[in-house]
Amino acid sequence: MENVKKVFWILVIAVTVCGMSISGNLFAEADQPMQAGVAAAVSGEVKATTPPSKTFRVLKSGDQVFMGDKIETGPDGQLQILLLDQTVFTLGPSSGITVDEFVYDPSNDDGKVKASMMKGIFRVVSGKVAHKKPENMSVELPAGSIGFRGTNVAGIIDGQKSLVILLGPVGAGRIYVTNIVNGEVISVDIDEAGNATIVDGPNSAPVPVFQVSEADLARIAQALQQKMSGDSVSVSESGAAAGAGAASGTVNAQDLLNILNDVDAMNQQSILGAQNAANVSGQQADRKDSGSGGSSGSGYSTIGG
């Protein structure tokens, strides 16, 4: 009987130790960050920080990218982030992104993709999650956000201001740029390649959609070293832009911010010109109506005259 008791307690201790070992392994696995994708086409200085750690690591091509990662490029840095659902983020120099949320089931393409663009220049090509369920992918801006419907987008961020451009593919895909203004969600719908909007900051509605010039698209392409239309995302081996009309050489980060400011100024002038033309047309119509009314004794007065 005594031997039976000894054997019993030996088994209990063995099971307990095994259980603690299994539990420890599970907790160790739970502590590991979840992989969201990999870094590719890395050049120059690129750093990543995975919360809760505050220590950055230098990213190289082929390194894992984890959910929660804050990734920043230096003045000469750029990279592509290839998520497991085939979403692609491209960052130019002096740019930053946080991979806020990534869930993906490859068996049915269900999941969720959410990222925050912090600064600089970027391009996004939506992957399988957005193609199956567009509302499950979003990109946050310093002010506002971008919703996707199977397409690719470029943008430039300067502080709280963001320029967002739809790149294509032509005839398919669209984006929705939204911001909250006085508690209400205001949105613009962009469905034509080369069209864009600007969000000036918090509590500012996206400006009406306008066309970006080929020259500015080429400059953005050069900064990202990419073609700026179609489905493919390819990095030029020579380091020069693959986009049509782009010149070779490097692009200073300040030049990119100047693109945003130049485009914004041109758009504001265009809006002002259209408003002035509309006002002049309205005044002429009022004068015409007033003149014809006066001759018939209707009693209308001329506005501004």
C-alpha positions in Angstrom: 0.0 0.0 0.0 2.9 2.3 0.9 4.4 1.7 -2.5 1.1 2.5 -4.2 1.0 5.9 -2.4 4.6 6.6 -3.5 3.8 5.9 -7.1 0.7 8.0 -6.9 2.5 11.1 -5.6 5.3 10.6 -8.1 2.7 10.7 -10.9 1.0 13.8 -9.4 4.4 15.6 -9.2 5.3 14.6 -12.7 1.9 15.8 -14.1 2.2 19.1 -12.2 5.7 19.7 -13.5 4.6 18.9 -17.1 1.6 21.2 -16.7 3.8 24.1 -15.4 6.2 23.5 -18.3 3.3 23.6 -20.9 1.8 26.6 -19.2 5.1 28.4 -19.2 5.6 27.7 -22.9 2.1 29.0 -23.6 2.7 32.2 -21.7 6.1 32.6 -23.4 4.4 32.3 -26.8 1.7 34.7 -25.7 4.4 37.3 -24.9 5.8 37.1 -28.4 4.7 39.9 -30.8 2.4 38.9 -33.6 4.0 39.0 -37.1 2.2 41.2 -39.5 4.6 41.0 -42.5 8.2 41.6 -43.6 10.4 44.5 -44.6 11.6 44.6 -48.2 13.6 46.9 -50.4 15.1 48.6 -47.4 17.7 51.3 -48.0 19.3 53.9 -45.9 18.3 54.4 -42.2 15.1 52.5 -41.1 14.2 51.9 -37.5 11.4 50.0 -35.8 10.1 49.9 -32.2 7.8 47.1 -31.0 5.8 48.0 -27.9 6.1 47.8 -25.0 9.8 48.1 -25.7 11.1 51.6 -26.2 14.3 50.3 -27.8 14.5 50.6 -31.6 16.0 48.0 -33.9 17.5 48.6 -37.3 15.3 47.1 -40.0 16.9 45.2 -42.9 15.3 43.6 -45.9 13.7 40.3 -44.9 13.2 41.3 -41.2 9.9 40.6 -39.6 7.4 43.4 -39.0 5.1 43.0 -36.0 1.7 44.3 -35.1 2.2 47.5 -33.1 5.5 48.3 -34.8 6.4 52.0 -35.1 8.6 52.3 -38.2 10.5 55.4 -39.2 12.8 56.2 -42.1 15.8 58.6 -41.9 16.5 61.4 -44.4 18.0 58.8 -46.8 15.8 55.9 -45.8 12.9 54.1 -47.5 11.3 50.6 -47.5 8.4 48.5 -48.4 6.3 46.7 -45.7 4.7 43.6 -47.2 1.9 42.4 -45.0 0.8 38.8 -45.0 -2.4 39.5 -46.8 -0.4 41.2 -49.6 -1.1 44.8 -48.5 2.0 46.9 -49.3 3.1 50.1 -47.6 5.9 52.0 -49.2 7.7 54.8 -47.2 9.9 57.4 -48.6 12.5 59.5 -46.7 11.8 61.0 -43.3 8.5 59.1 -43.0 6.7 57.1 -40.3 4.0 54.5 -39.9 2.5 52.5 -37.1 1.0 49.0 -37.8 -1.9 49.4 -35.4 -3.8 46.2 -36.1 -3.4 43.2 -38.3 -5.5 40.1 -38.3 -5.6 37.7 -41.3 -7.0 34.2 -42.0 -5.4 32.9 -45.2 -8.0 30.2 -45.5 -10.8 32.7 -46.3 -9.0 36.1 -46.5 -11.0 37.5 -43.6 -9.1 39.9 -41.3 -8.5 43.5 -40.4 -5.8 46.0 -41.4 -5.3 49.3 -39.7 -2.3 51.5 -39.9 -1.5 55.1 -39.0 0.7 57.3 -41.2 2.6 59.7 -39.0 4.7 61.9 -41.4 6.5 62.1 -44.7 5.6 60.4 -48.0 3.8 57.1 -48.5 2.1 54.7 -50.9 -0.4 52.0 -50.0 -1.6 49.1 -52.2 -4.5 47.3 -50.6 -4.4 43.5 -50.2 -6.7 40.6 -49.8 -8.5 41.8 -46.7 -9.6 45.1 -48.4 -10.5 43.3 -51.6 -12.8 40.9 -49.7 -14.2 43.4 -47.2 -13.2 47.0 -47.9 -14.5 48.3 -44.5 -11.9 46.2 -42.7 -9.0 48.2 -44.0 -8.2 51.8 -43.0 -5.3 54.1 -42.9 -5.3 56.9 -40.3 -3.8 60.3 -41.0 -2.7 62.9 -38.4 -6.2 64.3 -39.1 -8.7 62.2 -40.9 -8.5 58.7 -42.5 -8.5 56.8 -45.8 -11.0 54.0 -46.6 -10.1 51.6 -49.5 -11.9 49.7 -52.2 -9.2 47.7 -54.0 -6.8 50.3 -55.2 -3.5 52.1 -54.4 -2.9 55.5 -53.0 0.0 57.9 -52.4 0.2 60.7 -49.9 2.3 63.4 -48.3 2.0 64.5 -44.6 3.3 67.7 -43.2 2.4 68.1 -39.5 -1.4 67.9 -39.4 -1.9 68.5 -43.1 -2.2 65.6 -45.6 -2.4 65.3 -49.4 -4.0 62.0 -50.5 -3.9 60.9 -54.2 -5.7 58.0 -55.9 -3.2 56.3 -58.2 -5.4 53.5 -59.7 -5.9 51.0 -61.2 -7.8 53.0 -63.8 -11.5 52.1 -64.0 -11.4 50.2 -60.7 -11.1 51.0 -57.0 -11.8 54.1 -55.1 -10.9 55.8 -51.8 -12.9 57.7 -49.2 -11.1 60.4 -47.3 -12.9 61.4 -44.2 -12.5 63.8 -41.2 -14.7 64.7 -38.2 -15.9 68.3 -38.4 -17.9 69.6 -35.4 -18.8 66.1 -34.5 -19.9 65.1 -38.0 -18.1 62.8 -40.4 -17.3 64.6 -43.6 -16.1 62.5 -46.6 -15.0 62.9 -50.2 -15.1 60.0 -52.7 -12.3 59.8 -55.1 -12.7 57.3 -58.0 -10.4 58.7 -60.8 -6.7 58.1 -61.0 -4.6 61.3 -60.4 -7.4 63.0 -58.4 -6.7 64.1 -54.9 -7.9 65.9 -51.8 -6.2 67.7 -48.9 -7.1 67.6 -45.2 -5.7 70.7 -43.5 -5.9 69.4 -40.0 -8.4 68.6 -37.1 -11.9 69.8 -37.6 -11.3 70.6 -41.3 -13.3 69.0 -44.1 -11.4 67.4 -47.0 -11.2 69.9 -49.8 -13.2 69.2 -53.0 -11.5 66.7 -55.3 -8.9 68.1 -57.8 -6.4 66.8 -60.3 -2.7 66.5 -59.5 -0.3 67.5 -62.3 1.8 64.9 -64.1 4.9 66.7 -63.0 4.0 66.5 -59.3 3.1 62.8 -59.7 6.5 62.2 -61.2 8.3 64.0 -58.3 6.4 61.8 -55.8 7.2 58.7 -57.9 10.9 59.7 -57.7 10.8 60.0 -53.9 9.2 56.5 -53.7 11.3 55.1 -56.5 8.2 53.6 -57.9 5.8 53.5 -60.8 2.7 55.5 -59.8 -0.1 53.8 -61.7 -1.5 50.3 -62.2 -1.5 47.3 -59.9 2.2 46.5 -59.6 4.6 47.8 -57.0 8.1 47.7 -58.3 11.3 49.3 -57.0 13.8 50.6 -59.5 17.1 48.7 -59.4 19.0 51.8 -60.4 17.5 53.9 -57.5 16.0 56.4 -60.0 12.3 56.8 -60.3 10.4 54.4 -62.6 7.6 56.9 -63.1 7.4 58.6 -66.5 9.0 62.0 -66.5 10.9 61.5 -63.2 14.4 62.7 -63.1 17.2 60.7 -61.6 18.9 61.6 -58.3 17.8 62.0 -54.7 14.8 63.9 -53.4 15.1 66.1 -50.3 12.4 65.6 -47.7 11.7 69.3 -47.7 11.1 69.1 -51.4 8.3 66.7 -50.8 6.7 69.0 -48.3 7.0 71.8 -50.8 5.0 69.6 -53.3 2.1 69.4 -50.8 2.2 73.2 -50.1 2.5 74.0 -53.9 -0.4 71.7 -54.7 -2.5 73.1 -51.9 -1.8 76.7 -53.0 -2.7 75.9 -56.6 -5.8 74.2 -55.5 -6.9 77.1 -53.3 -6.3 79.5 -56.3 -8.4 77.2 -58.5 -11.2 77.2 -55.9 -11.0 80.9 -55.5 -11.0 81.4 -59.3 -14.1 79.2 -59.7 -15.9 81.0 -56.9 -15.1 84.4 -58.4 -16.3 83.2 -61.8 -19.5 82.0 -60.3 -20.0 85.2 -58.4 -19.4 87.3 -61.6 -21.8 85.0 -63.5 -24.4 85.3 -60.8 -24.1 89.1 -60.7 -24.5 89.4 -64.5 -27.5 87.2 -64.4 -29.0 89.3 -61.6 -28.4 92.5 -63.6 -30.0 91.0 -66.7 -33.0 89.9 -64.8 -33.3 93.2 -63.0 -33.0 95.1 -66.3 -35.7 93.2 -68.0 -37.9 93.3 -65.0 -37.5 97.1 -64.7 -38.6 97.7 -68.3 -41.8 95.8 -67.6 -42.4 97.7 -64.3 -42.0 94.7 -62.0 -40.1 96.8 -59.4 -36.9 94.6 -59.2 -33.7 96.5 -58.2 -30.2 95.9 -59.5 -27.8 94.2 -57.0 -24.6 96.1 -56.5 -25.6 98.7 -59.1 
